[in-house]
Amino acid sequence: MTQTTFKGRPAIPGSAEGSAEVSHIGFNTCATYVDVLISGSDSGVCQDHDNKDLYGHDLAGKIVCIPQTIGSSSAATLFMIIMEKNIQPKAMLFANHIDSLAACGILMGVNWLDKTIVTVDMLGDDFLDAVKTGDTVKVSEDGTIEIQAAS
């Protein structure tokens, strides 16, 4: 098995390990979790029709690997809602800088709900080229990411 290592900035430090879900386009938090917001669903399945990489995939408990998040200010609230429902990813790994909407929502979940989405940013475009959906990803507290290619 091939293992590749990257080092990023731990925005919300912690350790996590799990299966990767990878998107090469921006992660629209509102579109992804629209059913959670509108109907009160308890599903972590991505509903963003425009994200062909993630649409229909259950992101709950996964290691979500993205360039950045996109969308409206409702994103921060949605992060809190999915954390409250326990359908959040284990970790979110950003190729670029974390944006203020994602940072705000994830931090609110940490501070108000005592729940965490381990978050590492600034991993670079090479990271997104290396990781594939289904790979096992291990996140260390210091921002080190180990990718174990799926067999």
Protein Blocks (a to p, Z undefined) as FASTA:
>chain_A
ZZdddddddfbgcdddddddddfbdcdfklmmmmmmmnopabfbdfbfklmmlgopafeh
pacddfbdcddfklmmmmmmmmmnopacfbdcdfbacdfklmmmmmmmmmmnopacddde
hkbjklmmmpcghiacdddfkopacddddZZ
